[in-house]
């Protein structure tokens, strides 16, 4: 089974390939942001979502408060019943998992 290269190995390999490319006479062109995403000569509007101004949101706090209030009204108080503690059966096992005896605990 082959060992997967670590992130450092991949990073070093990519850096070495870029250096080799530049040494052989290649050059790197800088492009403006979004230039490679042009569709029919125009920027793709869907990819520029973070550059739009913040939209106003409709406040719904009063609706949420009404819902919470109705929820509180519909809840019925839980009555704690008097629980009677009954003895419980407990089985004692040996080291091999075989039952040795049964005891009752309160």
C-alpha positions as CSV (number, residue, x, y, z in Angstrom):
1,X,0.0,0.0,0.0
2,X,1.4,3.4,-1.0
3,X,1.7,6.2,1.6
4,X,-0.2,9.3,0.9
5,X,1.9,12.5,0.6
6,X,1.5,14.9,3.4
7,X,0.4,18.5,2.9
8,X,4.0,19.7,3.3
9,X,5.1,17.3,0.6
10,X,2.4,18.5,-1.8
11,X,3.2,22.1,-1.1
12,X,6.9,21.5,-1.7
13,X,6.2,19.7,-4.9
14,X,4.0,22.5,-6.2
15,X,6.6,25.1,-5.3
16,X,9.3,23.1,-7.0
17,X,7.2,22.8,-10.2
18,X,6.5,26.6,-10.2
19,X,10.3,27.3,-9.8
20,X,11.1,24.9,-12.7
21,X,8.5,26.6,-14.9
22,X,9.9,30.1,-14.2
23,X,13.5,28.9,-14.7
24,X,12.6,27.5,-18.2
25,X,11.3,31.0,-19.2
26,X,7.7,30.8,-18.3
27,X,5.9,33.7,-16.8
28,X,2.9,34.2,-14.5
29,X,0.2,36.7,-15.5
30,X,-1.8,38.4,-12.8
31,X,-5.5,38.7,-13.5
32,X,-8.1,40.9,-11.9
33,X,-10.4,39.3,-9.4
34,X,-13.3,37.5,-11.2
35,X,-11.7,38.0,-14.6
36,X,-11.5,34.2,-15.2
37,X,-15.1,33.9,-14.3
38,X,-16.4,36.0,-17.2
39,X,-19.5,34.8,-18.9
40,X,-20.0,36.2,-22.3
41,X,-17.6,39.0,-21.5
42,X,-19.4,40.0,-18.3
43,X,-18.7,39.1,-14.6
44,X,-20.8,36.3,-13.2
45,X,-23.2,38.2,-10.8
46,X,-23.8,35.1,-8.7
47,X,-20.1,34.8,-7.7
48,X,-20.0,38.4,-6.4
49,X,-22.5,37.9,-3.6
50,X,-20.3,39.4,-0.9
51,X,-19.8,42.7,-2.7
52,X,-23.5,43.6,-2.6
53,X,-24.8,45.9,0.1
54,X,-26.4,44.4,3.1
55,X,-30.1,43.9,2.7
56,X,-32.6,45.0,5.3
57,X,-34.3,42.1,7.1
58,X,-37.9,42.0,8.2
59,X,-38.0,42.1,12.0
60,X,-40.0,39.1,13.3
61,X,-39.1,39.3,17.0
62,X,-42.8,40.0,18.0
63,X,-43.9,36.9,16.1
64,X,-41.3,34.7,17.9
65,X,-42.4,36.1,21.2
66,X,-46.0,35.3,20.5
67,X,-45.1,31.7,19.5
68,X,-43.0,31.3,22.8
69,X,-45.9,32.7,24.8
70,X,-48.4,30.2,23.3
71,X,-46.0,27.4,23.8
72,X,-45.7,28.3,27.5
73,X,-49.5,28.5,27.9
74,X,-49.9,25.0,26.3
75,X,-47.4,23.4,28.6
76,X,-49.0,21.7,31.5
77,X,-47.1,21.6,34.8
78,X,-45.6,18.2,35.4
79,X,-46.7,16.8,38.7
80,X,-44.1,14.8,40.5
81,X,-45.7,11.6,41.6
82,X,-44.5,9.9,44.8
83,X,-42.1,7.3,43.6
84,X,-41.8,4.2,45.7
85,X,-38.4,2.8,45.7
86,X,-38.5,-0.9,45.2
87,X,-35.6,-3.3,45.8
88,X,-33.7,-4.1,42.6
89,X,-32.2,-7.4,41.7
90,X,-28.5,-7.3,41.1
91,X,-26.5,-10.3,39.7
92,X,-23.0,-10.8,40.9
93,X,-20.7,-12.3,38.2
94,X,-17.3,-14.0,38.6
95,X,-14.2,-13.2,36.5
96,X,-15.3,-15.4,33.6
97,X,-18.8,-13.9,33.3
98,X,-20.7,-16.7,35.1
99,X,-23.4,-15.6,37.6
100,X,-22.4,-16.4,41.2
101,X,-25.4,-15.1,43.2
102,X,-28.3,-12.7,43.2
103,X,-28.6,-9.9,45.7
104,X,-31.3,-7.3,46.2
105,X,-30.4,-3.6,46.6
106,X,-32.6,-0.8,47.9
